Amino acid sequence: MGSLSSPVLLVLFLVSAAVIWYAGVKLSDTTDVLSERLHLGSALGGLILLAIASNLPEIAITASAAMAGQLDVAVGNILGGIAVQTVVLVVLDAAGVRPRAPLTRLAASLVLVLEGALVVAVLAVVVMGTQLPGDLFFARLGPAPLVIAAMWVIGLVLLDRAGKGLPWREGGDAPGAQPEPRGHSKGKKEKAATDQGVGTARAALVFTAAAVATLVAGVVIERSGEEFFARQGLGGVLFGATVLAVATSLPEISTGLTSTKLGDYQLAISDIFGGNAFLPVLFLMATVISGKPVLPGAHGTDIYLTALGIVLTTVYIAGLIFRPRRQYLRMGVDSLAVLVLYALGIAGLTAIAG
């Protein structure tokens, strides 16, 4: 990539972003269709598969950066991606909710509160992992990534149980929330695919093709973007936490808007929280590929991004509990707070990195 001109690098970056957008949407749609037809959502293995499928761009970028020894890009993309994907909820709140009401008011559910708590818990372990000695690892594995992966799996088990019912009124759903059950949009997508004559084999083929395209585009966007934006003076951590994280979050915006327009507000928030809880698991992959612990070598900016992700998630947890009624600039007060906090957070990150 270093031998290519800046205009060529920029074209590669933009084309890769477009591929990630299109392939990511196809990947999400076919995942929902296959989930309904194969009943993947009801099994732990299915939940893990769906989490991996929805985060293929981040997986490709993390693997590529780890192989190239650019661990700051890998860490920045993971932790910056959590913050950016949380801000995706601001977009969904402002543009996707019909009738006009705050997103968290319509989606309020104790299960979603638990999903947000899982994100916070995993990120807390990330902070703890950054403080461990760098030589504390065995067989290319460190304790923190293993604990994060184990906590994520245990969290999925508990959330699966919670999804089947909680010992609370209305199963943990707030009164006046979305009228149809969570995940109903998946059934609608599957029905639409059936009406269009899309068989399971064809859906699986599209899923595979979209996955391959996403993986390839993920590698290209990381390599071309890192080189191009480095020439513009944007360092590894800032690039990974902002430009790269936004580019890989494009499919979440599109699929989230689809869910909210279908009235499946709980699924829209769950997809974001679920992806954010999974992203730190990629530290395990980065550690294995690079051959050395990633978290003990984290910079102050990485810890800062982790804290930012915790703060933004906590705001939405509070929104799900308090269920704001009023809107400001077409957003609930929680989304407005997240938008302001994220802008302040990136300004602070720029000051630290500079």
Summary of the structure (lengths in Angstrom):
residues: 354
radius of gyration: 19.6
end to end distance: 25.3
largest distance: 62.6
contacts: 1312
relative contact order: 0.23
helix: 78%
strand: 2%
